[in-house]
């Protein structure tokens, strides 16, 4: 049998089969994380209101300036539509930048990967609005002057100050959106896509001048001008601080260097780093950092990895060591297995909501596969729960692929956690996260954790496998806000 319940508590069985659910029903206990969850949902609602309000405010700028009174002809109608589309499109672009700025309030409210998901979803609408802005303006101005849209566009490029920058901006926006498409992105290495994506900042920068030099909406001395300047400057400041200045300060503050690289399994290593003020990074189990190892040929490779253990303190001022566990997946990660002692390390973060901050229930279930087991090991070490309130399920083809399983077993024995090892080949032709034998015996999540619908479920592993776990959890009655899965993205 490939399903093994490890004897982590005196009541645990090593028979190899999931235990049957108890017939007794314990008295319900108030979830101590309910208040935390309610506050996070309120913050989510607040962010949603702010986002929609910002778009409405952009259109209100034009209305407050008497824009509707200019619609007295077909030419005026096209021009008005172009102005409104441009204002809304630019506002969405600024929202996209804020979602990608790694602002702590946003990250701790909706999580890093969800922020990037919304960032991506806004890409096409903002581009369509900006394209509509250009086309409608060309049509409206052209109709007023008796010219066709192409001729009017050429005139705008040649005769209107800063308008050529707007055309350059549009070309850059198109390049960014096209390279963000999944089908296109997969054809290029991450570094190529990342460099092209930086064109977003150039696109925004080149789009701003004509907004203030063309037309009267943002004329000098108007409150509309000050409002638009404020949101542009605030967005730029957030980007510079959280994407550039804060990572530099964190790197200087912690002064991390590689202490040792130790083998865990074939192609898998622990990278132990030494630094100071590591107490500021404690208690982040499950959240991830972006690491850059400052060695020749490696410094420009960003690596998103979670800690696989809490920092160990060995001296004053938070001095100690911290650890990540890395698997050789080719490309940039292969070089990490050969890091030399003393290599300096730059870091950004922590990011994400795969942590206690996402908890909604007293009970917790952690399900990991392959290298995805390692963030759960750190979460197991730090997240609060009482004896019997947690279960851990580890999935791998063999016991050797259950990385850090010995450490996890010790933590489970110490904290009274039920631990399952699920090993064996995949079930061919079925969408399942379980090994073949478990599928044949009709097992599901409730076979291992009968009361899973009353628990938070943390899932970490390959994308397709994780999707199958989440589907099984939903089928078992686990609400969406109790299922926590996060992609570690840049």
C-alpha positions in Angstrom: 0.0 0.0 0.0 1.4 3.3 -1.0 -0.5 5.4 1.6 1.3 5.5 4.9 0.0 7.2 8.1 3.1 7.9 10.1 2.9 7.3 13.9 3.2 10.9 15.0 1.0 10.5 18.0 0.2 7.6 20.4 -3.3 7.3 18.8 -1.9 7.1 15.2 -1.9 3.9 13.3 0.7 2.6 10.9 -1.6 0.2 9.2 -1.2 2.0 5.9 -4.9 2.9 5.6 -6.6 6.2 6.5 -8.5 5.9 9.8 -12.3 6.0 9.7 -13.9 9.2 11.0 -14.8 9.3 14.6 -18.5 8.8 15.4 -18.4 11.3 18.3 -19.0 14.9 17.5 -16.9 17.3 19.5 -18.4 20.6 20.7 -17.8 23.4 18.2 -15.0 25.8 19.1 -15.1 29.4 18.0 -12.6 29.9 15.2 -9.9 32.2 16.6 -9.0 33.3 13.1 -12.5 34.5 12.2 -11.7 38.1 13.1 -8.5 38.2 11.1 -10.3 36.8 8.1 -13.1 39.4 8.4 -10.6 42.2 8.5 -8.8 40.9 5.4 -12.1 40.7 3.5 -12.9 44.3 4.5 -9.6 45.4 3.2 -10.3 43.5 0.0 -13.6 45.3 -0.4 -11.8 48.6 0.3 -9.3 47.9 -2.5 -12.2 47.1 -4.9 -14.0 50.3 -4.1 -10.8 52.4 -4.5 -10.1 50.8 -7.9 -13.6 51.4 -9.3 -13.7 54.9 -7.7 -10.4 55.8 -9.4 -11.9 54.9 -12.8 -15.1 56.9 -12.0 -13.0 59.8 -10.8 -11.0 59.9 -14.1 -14.2 60.2 -16.1 -15.6 62.7 -13.6 -12.6 65.0 -14.3 -13.9 65.4 -17.9 -17.5 65.9 -16.8 -16.5 68.5 -14.2 -14.7 70.4 -16.8 -17.9 70.7 -18.9 -16.8 68.0 -21.3 -20.4 66.8 -22.0 -21.3 70.3 -23.3 -18.8 69.8 -26.3 -21.0 67.0 -27.8 -22.8 69.2 -30.3 -21.9 67.3 -33.5 -20.7 63.9 -34.6 -17.1 65.2 -34.5 -17.6 66.3 -30.9 -19.1 62.9 -30.0 -16.1 61.0 -31.4 -13.7 63.4 -29.7 -15.5 63.1 -26.4 -15.5 59.3 -26.6 -11.7 59.4 -27.3 -11.0 61.6 -24.3 -13.1 59.4 -21.9 -11.5 56.2 -23.3 -8.0 57.7 -22.8 -8.7 58.8 -19.2 -10.2 55.4 -18.2 -7.4 53.5 -20.1 -4.6 55.5 -18.4 -6.2 55.1 -15.0 -6.2 51.3 -15.5 -2.6 51.4 -16.5 -1.8 53.2 -13.2 -3.8 50.5 -11.3 -1.8 47.8 -13.1 1.5 49.4 -12.0 0.3 49.6 -8.4 -0.8 46.0 -8.4 2.7 45.0 -9.6 4.5 47.4 -7.2 4.6 44.8 -4.3 2.9 47.2 -1.9 2.7 45.5 1.5 -1.0 46.5 2.1 -2.0 44.9 -1.2 0.2 41.9 -0.8 -1.2 41.1 2.7 -4.7 41.6 1.6 -5.1 39.6 -1.6 -1.7 38.0 -2.0 1.1 38.4 -4.5 -0.1 36.1 -7.2 -3.7 37.3 -7.1 -2.4 40.9 -7.4 -0.5 39.8 -10.5 -3.5 38.0 -11.8 -5.6 41.2 -11.6 -2.6 43.1 -13.1 -2.7 40.7 -16.1 -6.4 40.9 -16.5 -6.3 44.7 -16.8 -3.7 44.6 -19.6 -6.1 44.0 -22.5 -8.9 46.4 -21.4 -6.4 49.2 -20.8 -4.8 48.6 -24.3 -8.2 48.5 -26.0 -9.2 51.8 -24.3 -6.0 53.4 -25.3 -6.3 52.2 -28.8 -9.9 53.5 -28.9 -8.6 56.8 -27.5 -6.2 57.2 -30.4 -8.7 56.1 -33.1 -11.6 58.1 -31.9 -9.5 61.3 -31.4 -8.2 60.9 -34.9 -11.7 60.5 -36.3 -13.2 63.3 -34.3 -10.4 65.8 -35.0 -10.4 64.7 -38.7 -14.1 65.2 -39.1 -13.9 68.7 -37.6 -11.1 69.6 -40.1 -12.5 67.7 -43.1 -9.6 65.1 -43.1 -9.5 61.3 -43.0 -8.2 59.7 -39.8 -4.9 58.6 -41.3 -4.1 62.1 -42.6 -5.2 63.6 -39.2 -2.9 61.2 -37.4 0.0 62.3 -39.5 -0.8 65.9 -38.8 -1.0 65.2 -35.0 2.4 63.5 -35.1 4.0 66.3 -37.1 2.3 69.5 -35.7 1.2 68.9 -32.1 3.8 69.1 -29.4 4.6 65.9 -27.5 2.1 64.0 -29.7 4.8 61.9 -31.3 5.6 60.6 -27.8 2.0 59.4 -27.5 2.4 57.3 -30.7 5.7 55.8 -29.3 3.8 55.1 -26.1 1.1 53.2 -27.9 3.6 51.1 -29.8 5.3 50.2 -26.5 2.0 49.3 -24.8 1.2 46.9 -27.7 4.6 45.3 -27.4 4.1 44.7 -23.7 0.6 43.2 -24.0 1.6 40.9 -26.9 4.7 39.6 -25.0 2.4 38.9 -22.0 0.2 36.5 -23.8 0.9 33.0 -22.6 1.4 31.5 -26.1 4.0 34.2 -26.9 5.6 34.2 -23.4 6.5 30.5 -23.5 8.6 31.0 -26.7 11.1 33.2 -24.9 13.2 32.8 -21.8 12.0 34.7 -18.7 14.8 37.2 -18.9 13.8 38.3 -22.4 10.1 38.7 -21.4 11.2 40.6 -18.2 13.2 43.1 -20.2 10.4 43.7 -22.7 8.0 44.0 -19.8 10.0 46.9 -18.4 8.9 48.8 -21.4 5.7 49.4 -19.5 7.5 52.1 -17.5 8.8 53.7 -20.7 5.3 53.5 -22.2 3.8 55.3 -19.2 6.6 57.9 -19.2 6.1 58.7 -22.9 2.3 58.9 -22.6 2.3 61.6 -19.9 3.7 64.7 -21.6 0.9 65.1 -24.2 -1.7 64.7 -21.5 -0.7 68.0 -20.0 0.4 69.9 -23.2 -2.6 69.0 -25.4 -6.1 70.3 -24.6 -7.4 72.2 -21.7 -8.5 69.5 -19.2 -5.2 69.5 -17.5 -4.3 73.1 -18.1 -2.0 74.9 -15.6 -3.8 76.0 -12.5 -6.7 73.6 -12.7 -7.6 71.2 -9.9 -7.8 68.4 -12.5 -4.2 68.9 -13.4 -3.1 68.7 -9.7 -5.2 65.5 -9.2 -3.7 63.8 -12.3 -0.2 64.8 -11.3 -0.8 63.5 -7.8 -1.9 60.0 -8.9 0.9 59.8 -11.4 3.6 60.9 -8.9 2.2 58.6 -6.2 2.2 55.6 -8.5 5.8 56.3 -9.6 6.9 56.8 -6.0 5.4 53.5 -4.9 7.2 51.7 -7.8 10.6 53.2 -7.0 10.3 52.6 -3.3 8.9 49.1 -3.1 10.5 47.7 -6.3 14.0 49.3 -6.0 14.7 51.1 -2.8 13.2 48.6 -0.3 15.0 45.6 -1.8 18.3 47.5 -1.7 17.8 48.5 1.9 16.8 44.9 2.8 20.0 43.5 1.2 22.2 46.0 3.0 20.3 45.5 6.3 20.6 41.7 6.4 24.0 41.2 4.7 23.4 37.7 3.7 26.1 35.4 2.5 26.0 31.7 1.6 27.3 29.6 4.6 27.0 26.2 3.0 25.2 24.1 0.4 24.2 20.6 1.6 22.7 17.8 -0.4 19.1 16.7 0.5 18.5 14.3 -2.4 19.8 13.9 -5.9 19.4 17.3 -7.6 18.1 18.9 -4.4 20.1 21.0 -1.9 19.7 23.1 1.2 21.3 26.6 0.8 22.1 27.9 4.2 22.8 31.7 4.4 24.2 33.7 7.3 23.1 37.2 8.0 22.0 39.7 10.7 18.7 41.1 11.9 17.1 37.9 10.8 14.5 38.3 13.6 12.7 40.7 11.2 12.3 37.8 8.8 11.1 35.2 11.4 7.5 34.1 11.4 7.1 34.3 7.6 6.7 30.5 7.1 5.2 29.8 3.7 5.7 33.3 2.2 8.4 33.6 -0.4 11.4 35.8 -1.2 13.1 36.7 -4.4 16.8 35.8 -4.2 19.7 37.0 -6.3 23.0 35.3 -5.7 25.7 37.8 -6.6 28.1 35.4 -8.4 29.4 35.8 -11.9 26.8 34.9 -14.5 24.1 34.5 -11.8 23.4 38.0 -10.3 20.8 38.9 -12.8 18.7 35.7 -12.3 15.9 36.2 -9.8 14.8 33.1 -7.9 11.4 33.0 -6.0 11.8 30.5 -3.1 10.2 30.2 0.2 12.2 29.6 3.4 12.1 25.9 4.2 12.8 26.6 7.9 12.6 29.4 10.3 15.8 31.4 10.9 18.2 30.0 13.5 19.7 32.7 15.8 23.3 32.3 16.8 24.2 35.8 18.1 23.0 39.2 19.1 21.3 41.7 16.8 19.3 38.9 15.1 22.5 37.2 13.8 22.0 33.7 12.6 21.2 31.5 9.6 18.3 31.0 7.3 17.6 28.3 4.7 16.0 27.6 1.4 15.7 24.2 -0.3 16.2 24.2 -4.1 15.7 21.6 -6.8 17.6 21.5 -10.0 14.9 22.3 -12.7 17.4 23.4 -15.3 18.3 26.9 -16.5 19.1 29.2 -13.6 18.4 26.8 -10.8 21.1 24.4 -11.9 23.9 26.8 -10.9 22.5 27.2 -7.4 23.7 23.6 -6.6 27.3 24.8 -7.1 27.2 28.0 -5.1 30.4 28.8 -3.2 30.6 29.6 0.4 30.8 33.4 1.0 28.7 34.3 -2.1 26.7 37.5 -1.3 22.9 37.4 -1.6 20.4 40.1 -2.4 16.8 39.5 -1.4 13.3 41.0 -1.8 10.3 40.2 0.3 8.7 38.4 1.9 5.7 38.2 -0.4 2.5 36.2 -0.7 -0.3 34.9 1.5 0.7 31.3 1.9 1.0 32.0 5.6 -0.9 32.3 8.9 -2.2 35.6 7.6 -4.6 33.6 5.3 -6.0 31.5 8.1 -9.8 31.4 8.6 -10.2 28.2 10.8 -8.6 26.6 13.8 -7.9 23.4 11.9 -5.4 23.3 9.1 -4.4 20.8 6.4 -1.2 21.0 4.5 -0.8 19.2 1.2 2.5 19.3 -0.7 4.2 17.5 -3.6 7.9 17.5 -4.6 9.8 20.7 -3.9 6.4 22.2 -2.9 6.7 20.3 0.3 9.5 22.7 1.6 7.4 25.9 2.1 4.9 23.8 4.0 7.6 22.6 6.3 8.3 26.2 7.4 4.6 26.9 7.7 4.2 23.8 9.9 6.9 25.1 12.2 5.2 28.5 12.7 1.4 28.5 12.2 -0.7 28.2 15.4 -2.8 25.1 16.1 -3.5 22.8 18.9 -2.8 19.0 19.1 -5.0 17.1 16.7 -6.0 20.3 14.8 -3.5 19.7 11.9 -2.9 17.1 9.2 -0.1 17.0 6.6 -0.2 15.0 3.4 3.0 14.6 1.4 2.9 13.3 -2.2 5.8 11.9 -4.2 6.6 9.0 -6.6 8.9 7.5 -4.0 9.9 8.2 -0.4 13.0 9.9 -1.7 10.9 12.6 -3.3 9.3 13.5 0.0 11.9 16.2 0.6 12.7 17.1 4.3 10.3 14.3 5.4 12.4 13.5 8.4 12.3 17.1 9.7 8.5 17.2 9.0 8.0 13.9 10.9 9.9 15.4 13.9 7.7 18.5 13.8 4.6 16.5 13.5 5.6 14.3 16.5 6.3 17.4 18.5 3.1 19.2 17.7 0.6 16.3 17.5 0.0 16.4 13.8 -1.4 13.5 11.6 1.1 12.9 8.8 0.5 10.9 5.6 3.0 9.8 3.0 1.3 9.2 -0.3 3.8 7.6 -2.7 3.5 5.7 -6.0 3.0 6.3 -9.7 0.3 8.6 -11.1 -3.1 7.2 -12.2 -3.0 7.1 -16.0 -5.8 8.7 -17.8 -7.3 10.4 -14.8 -7.1 13.9 -13.4 -6.1 13.2 -9.8 -3.5 14.2 -7.3 -3.5 10.8 -5.6 -1.3 7.8 -6.5 -2.7 5.0 -8.6 -3.4 2.6 -5.7 -5.3 5.2 -3.7 -7.5 6.0 -6.8 -8.1 2.3 -7.3 -9.3 2.0 -3.7 -11.7 5.0 -4.1 -9.8 7.3 -1.8 -10.3 11.1 -1.7 -9.3 14.0 0.6 -12.0 13.0 3.1 -10.5 9.6 3.4 -7.5 11.1 5.0 -9.1 14.2 6.7 -12.9 13.5 7.3 -13.5 17.0 8.7 -11.5 18.9 6.0 -14.5 21.2 5.3 -13.8 22.7 8.7 -10.1 23.4 8.0 -7.9 25.7 6.1 -6.2 23.8 3.3 -2.7 24.9 2.1 -1.6 23.4 -1.2 1.9 23.7 -2.7 3.2 21.7 -5.7 3.1 21.5 -9.5 0.3 23.6 -11.1 -1.7 20.7 -12.6 -1.4 18.6 -9.5 -2.3 21.5 -7.2 -5.4 22.2 -9.4 -6.6 18.6 -8.8 -6.1 19.0 -5.0 -8.1 22.2 -5.0 -10.9 20.5 -7.0 -11.0 17.6 -4.6 -11.1 20.0 -1.7 -14.0 22.0 -3.2 -15.8 18.7 -3.8 -15.4 17.9 -0.1 -17.2 21.1 0.8 -14.1 23.3 1.5 -15.0 27.0 0.7 -12.9 28.8 -1.7 -11.6 31.3 0.9 -10.3 28.3 3.0 -8.1 26.9 0.1 -4.7 28.6 0.0 -2.5 28.1 -3.1 0.0 30.6 -4.4 2.3 30.6 -7.4 5.7 32.0 -6.5 6.1 34.7 -9.3 8.4 37.5 -10.0 
